[in-house]
Amino acid sequence: MKYTVITAAAAALIATAGLSAPALATGKMTCDAGPQASWKARAELEAALVTLGWTVKKSKVDGGCYEVYGTTPEGEQVEAYFHPVTLEKLLVSRRGKVLFRKQ
């Protein structure tokens, strides 16, 4: 009985060890954009993309960049990263395949 409890406790510690780590960026793209006070609003980026024919499903901050999930004017469902100060397109990928990367 004693060993069962110890084994169960050890298994629980091992299973939850990764859950206590802080949330990190995905690592696909990082932006050194300075303080958020100098960033343009995400709504401004979304509006610009819609004007270009995109459908925006979701946007968030990831790695100091704006990350957008949506559909391009060509109909491709993508994940895209934009610089939060300039709103410049940095990376567009679809299912792990890079479609565009700023040089």
Beta strands, then each sheet from edge to edge (+ up, - down):
strand 1: 55-62
strand 2: 65-71
strand 3: 77-82
strand 4: 89-94
strand 5: 97-101
sheet 1: 1+ 2- 3+ 4- 5+
end
